[in-house]
Amino acid sequence: MNKSRERLKLILKSKSILLGNFTLASGKQSSYYIDARLTTLDPEGANLISEIFLGEIAAQGGVTAVGGPSTGADPMVGAIISKSHEEGMPLRGFIVRKKEKEHGTGNMIEGGLHQGDKVAIIEDVITTGGSVLRAIDLVESAGAEVRGVFCVVDRGEETEKTFLERGCSFFSIFRVSELL
């Protein structure tokens, strides 16, 4: 495990792993909850995540924009596009809303997504992948191509297979078993 990933693991374990009885977004019950926002909104955590993701996105090749479902992706999008600028490979960022905006433009996708873009979808924690699949559908309907799905923690519910079937590569920094 490289130094950045090792340090991120320590931050996640100390800040984001909560034990108890929780209802997940999927409706499933769990004895633990991963509040990854406590890490993605931490300066060191955000920096490490953006470093790791940007390396994987660059290896993918040809990606022009990065985004994902709000609110899990929001802080990571900002960190990644900032780091991409610093690294001389600028990516545009976008956010996929949970529901249609009822004022202004009424957009479901906010930010720098353009028709023809090659896209990386990011998420903090993936359980069933429902919000990511919805984001993929919206991004594709806007005329962009989703190249890959990237998450900080995969809860291990066989979502990788679902994304591969949709033609998207899948990368997770951690499987949940590495953090518990």
Contacts in CASP RR format, 6 or more apart in sequence:
PFRMAT RR
TARGET T0000
AUTHOR 0000-0000-0000
METHOD contacts of the structure
MODEL  1
MNKSRERLKLILKSKSILLGNFTLASGKQSSYYIDARLTTLDPEGANLIS
EIFLGEIAAQGGVTAVGGPSTGADPMVGAIISKSHEEGMPLRGFIVRKKE
KEHGTGNMIEGGLHQGDKVAIIEDVITTGGSVLRAIDLVESAGAEVRGVF
CVVDRGEETEKTFLERGCSFFSIFRVSELL
1 9 0 8 1.000
4 48 0 8 1.000
4 51 0 8 1.000
4 52 0 8 1.000
5 48 0 8 1.000
5 52 0 8 1.000
5 173 0 8 1.000
7 44 0 8 1.000
7 48 0 8 1.000
8 39 0 8 1.000
8 45 0 8 1.000
8 48 0 8 1.000
8 49 0 8 1.000
8 52 0 8 1.000
8 173 0 8 1.000
9 174 0 8 1.000
9 178 0 8 1.000
9 179 0 8 1.000
11 39 0 8 1.000
11 42 0 8 1.000
11 44 0 8 1.000
11 45 0 8 1.000
11 48 0 8 1.000
12 34 0 8 1.000
12 36 0 8 1.000
12 39 0 8 1.000
12 152 0 8 1.000
12 153 0 8 1.000
12 174 0 8 1.000
12 179 0 8 1.000
13 179 0 8 1.000
15 35 0 8 1.000
15 38 0 8 1.000
15 39 0 8 1.000
15 42 0 8 1.000
16 34 0 8 1.000
16 35 0 8 1.000
16 36 0 8 1.000
16 37 0 8 1.000
16 38 0 8 1.000
16 39 0 8 1.000
17 32 0 8 1.000
17 33 0 8 1.000
17 34 0 8 1.000
17 179 0 8 1.000
17 180 0 8 1.000
18 32 0 8 1.000
18 33 0 8 1.000
18 34 0 8 1.000
18 35 0 8 1.000
19 31 0 8 1.000
19 32 0 8 1.000
20 31 0 8 1.000
20 32 0 8 1.000
20 33 0 8 1.000
21 29 0 8 1.000
21 30 0 8 1.000
21 31 0 8 1.000
22 29 0 8 1.000
22 30 0 8 1.000
22 31 0 8 1.000
22 32 0 8 1.000
22 33 0 8 1.000
23 29 0 8 1.000
23 30 0 8 1.000
24 30 0 8 1.000
24 33 0 8 1.000
24 127 0 8 1.000
25 127 0 8 1.000
25 131 0 8 1.000
26 127 0 8 1.000
26 128 0 8 1.000
26 130 0 8 1.000
28 127 0 8 1.000
28 128 0 8 1.000
32 180 0 8 1.000
34 124 0 8 1.000
34 125 0 8 1.000
34 153 0 8 1.000
34 155 0 8 1.000
34 176 0 8 1.000
34 179 0 8 1.000
36 72 0 8 1.000
36 124 0 8 1.000
36 125 0 8 1.000
36 152 0 8 1.000
36 153 0 8 1.000
37 71 0 8 1.000
37 72 0 8 1.000
37 75 0 8 1.000
37 124 0 8 1.000
39 45 0 8 1.000
39 46 0 8 1.000
39 49 0 8 1.000
39 152 0 8 1.000
40 46 0 8 1.000
40 49 0 8 1.000
40 72 0 8 1.000
40 75 0 8 1.000
40 76 0 8 1.000
40 79 0 8 1.000
40 124 0 8 1.000
40 152 0 8 1.000
41 75 0 8 1.000
46 75 0 8 1.000
46 76 0 8 1.000
46 79 0 8 1.000
47 79 0 8 1.000
47 83 0 8 1.000
49 76 0 8 1.000
49 79 0 8 1.000
49 80 0 8 1.000
49 152 0 8 1.000
49 173 0 8 1.000
50 76 0 8 1.000
50 78 0 8 1.000
50 79 0 8 1.000
50 80 0 8 1.000
50 82 0 8 1.000
50 83 0 8 1.000
51 83 0 8 1.000
52 173 0 8 1.000
53 66 0 8 1.000
53 76 0 8 1.000
53 80 0 8 1.000
53 120 0 8 1.000
53 122 0 8 1.000
53 150 0 8 1.000
53 173 0 8 1.000
54 80 0 8 1.000
54 83 0 8 1.000
54 84 0 8 1.000
54 87 0 8 1.000
54 89 0 8 1.000
56 150 0 8 1.000
56 171 0 8 1.000
57 63 0 8 1.000
57 66 0 8 1.000
57 80 0 8 1.000
57 91 0 8 1.000
57 120 0 8 1.000
57 150 0 8 1.000
58 89 0 8 1.000
60 120 0 8 1.000
60 147 0 8 1.000
60 148 0 8 1.000
60 169 0 8 1.000
61 118 0 8 1.000
61 147 0 8 1.000
62 118 0 8 1.000
62 147 0 8 1.000
63 91 0 8 1.000
63 118 0 8 1.000
63 119 0 8 1.000
63 120 0 8 1.000
63 147 0 8 1.000
64 91 0 8 1.000
64 92 0 8 1.000
64 114 0 8 1.000
64 117 0 8 1.000
64 118 0 8 1.000
64 119 0 8 1.000
65 91 0 8 1.000
65 92 0 8 1.000
65 93 0 8 1.000
65 94 0 8 1.000
65 112 0 8 1.000
65 113 0 8 1.000
65 114 0 8 1.000
65 117 0 8 1.000
65 118 0 8 1.000
65 119 0 8 1.000
65 120 0 8 1.000
65 144 0 8 1.000
66 77 0 8 1.000
66 80 0 8 1.000
66 81 0 8 1.000
66 84 0 8 1.000
66 91 0 8 1.000
66 92 0 8 1.000
66 93 0 8 1.000
66 94 0 8 1.000
66 119 0 8 1.000
66 120 0 8 1.000
66 121 0 8 1.000
66 122 0 8 1.000
67 73 0 8 1.000
67 77 0 8 1.000
67 93 0 8 1.000
67 94 0 8 1.000
67 95 0 8 1.000
67 96 0 8 1.000
67 113 0 8 1.000
67 119 0 8 1.000
67 120 0 8 1.000
67 121 0 8 1.000
67 122 0 8 1.000
67 135 0 8 1.000
68 77 0 8 1.000
68 94 0 8 1.000
68 95 0 8 1.000
68 96 0 8 1.000
68 121 0 8 1.000
68 122 0 8 1.000
68 123 0 8 1.000
68 132 0 8 1.000
68 135 0 8 1.000
69 95 0 8 1.000
69 96 0 8 1.000
69 98 0 8 1.000
69 123 0 8 1.000
69 131 0 8 1.000
69 132 0 8 1.000
69 134 0 8 1.000
69 135 0 8 1.000
70 95 0 8 1.000
70 96 0 8 1.000
70 97 0 8 1.000
70 98 0 8 1.000
72 123 0 8 1.000
72 124 0 8 1.000
72 125 0 8 1.000
73 95 0 8 1.000
73 96 0 8 1.000
73 121 0 8 1.000
73 122 0 8 1.000
73 123 0 8 1.000
73 124 0 8 1.000
74 95 0 8 1.000
76 122 0 8 1.000
76 124 0 8 1.000
76 152 0 8 1.000
77 93 0 8 1.000
77 94 0 8 1.000
77 95 0 8 1.000
77 122 0 8 1.000
78 93 0 8 1.000
80 91 0 8 1.000
80 93 0 8 1.000
80 122 0 8 1.000
81 90 0 8 1.000
81 91 0 8 1.000
81 92 0 8 1.000
81 93 0 8 1.000
84 90 0 8 1.000
84 91 0 8 1.000
91 120 0 8 1.000
92 111 0 8 1.000
92 112 0 8 1.000
92 113 0 8 1.000
92 114 0 8 1.000
92 117 0 8 1.000
93 111 0 8 1.000
93 112 0 8 1.000
93 113 0 8 1.000
94 109 0 8 1.000
94 110 0 8 1.000
94 111 0 8 1.000
94 112 0 8 1.000
94 113 0 8 1.000
95 109 0 8 1.000
95 110 0 8 1.000
95 111 0 8 1.000
96 108 0 8 1.000
96 109 0 8 1.000
96 134 0 8 1.000
96 135 0 8 1.000
96 138 0 8 1.000
96 139 0 8 1.000
97 107 0 8 1.000
97 108 0 8 1.000
97 109 0 8 1.000
97 110 0 8 1.000
98 131 0 8 1.000
100 106 0 8 1.000
100 108 0 8 1.000
101 107 0 8 1.000
101 108 0 8 1.000
101 110 0 8 1.000
108 138 0 8 1.000
109 138 0 8 1.000
109 139 0 8 1.000
109 142 0 8 1.000
113 119 0 8 1.000
113 139 0 8 1.000
113 142 0 8 1.000
113 144 0 8 1.000
114 144 0 8 1.000
115 142 0 8 1.000
115 143 0 8 1.000
115 144 0 8 1.000
116 143 0 8 1.000
116 144 0 8 1.000
116 145 0 8 1.000
117 143 0 8 1.000
117 144 0 8 1.000
117 145 0 8 1.000
118 144 0 8 1.000
118 145 0 8 1.000
118 147 0 8 1.000
119 139 0 8 1.000
119 144 0 8 1.000
119 145 0 8 1.000
119 146 0 8 1.000
119 147 0 8 1.000
119 148 0 8 1.000
120 146 0 8 1.000
120 147 0 8 1.000
120 148 0 8 1.000
120 149 0 8 1.000
120 150 0 8 1.000
121 132 0 8 1.000
121 135 0 8 1.000
121 136 0 8 1.000
121 139 0 8 1.000
121 146 0 8 1.000
121 148 0 8 1.000
121 149 0 8 1.000
121 150 0 8 1.000
121 168 0 8 1.000
122 149 0 8 1.000
122 150 0 8 1.000
122 151 0 8 1.000
123 129 0 8 1.000
123 131 0 8 1.000
123 132 0 8 1.000
123 149 0 8 1.000
123 150 0 8 1.000
123 151 0 8 1.000
123 152 0 8 1.000
124 151 0 8 1.000
124 152 0 8 1.000
124 153 0 8 1.000
125 151 0 8 1.000
125 152 0 8 1.000
125 153 0 8 1.000
125 155 0 8 1.000
126 132 0 8 1.000
126 149 0 8 1.000
126 151 0 8 1.000
126 153 0 8 1.000
126 154 0 8 1.000
126 155 0 8 1.000
126 159 0 8 1.000
126 172 0 8 1.000
127 155 0 8 1.000
127 156 0 8 1.000
127 157 0 8 1.000
127 159 0 8 1.000
128 157 0 8 1.000
128 159 0 8 1.000
129 157 0 8 1.000
129 159 0 8 1.000
129 162 0 8 1.000
132 149 0 8 1.000
132 151 0 8 1.000
132 159 0 8 1.000
132 163 0 8 1.000
133 162 0 8 1.000
133 166 0 8 1.000
136 146 0 8 1.000
136 149 0 8 1.000
136 166 0 8 1.000
136 168 0 8 1.000
139 146 0 8 1.000
140 146 0 8 1.000
146 166 0 8 1.000
146 167 0 8 1.000
146 168 0 8 1.000
147 168 0 8 1.000
147 169 0 8 1.000
148 163 0 8 1.000
148 168 0 8 1.000
148 169 0 8 1.000
148 170 0 8 1.000
148 171 0 8 1.000
149 163 0 8 1.000
149 168 0 8 1.000
149 169 0 8 1.000
149 170 0 8 1.000
149 171 0 8 1.000
150 170 0 8 1.000
150 171 0 8 1.000
150 172 0 8 1.000
151 171 0 8 1.000
151 172 0 8 1.000
151 173 0 8 1.000
152 172 0 8 1.000
152 173 0 8 1.000
152 174 0 8 1.000
153 172 0 8 1.000
153 173 0 8 1.000
153 174 0 8 1.000
153 175 0 8 1.000
153 176 0 8 1.000
153 179 0 8 1.000
154 160 0 8 1.000
154 172 0 8 1.000
154 174 0 8 1.000
154 175 0 8 1.000
154 176 0 8 1.000
155 176 0 8 1.000
156 175 0 8 1.000
156 176 0 8 1.000
156 177 0 8 1.000
159 170 0 8 1.000
160 170 0 8 1.000
160 172 0 8 1.000
163 169 0 8 1.000
163 170 0 8 1.000
164 170 0 8 1.000
END
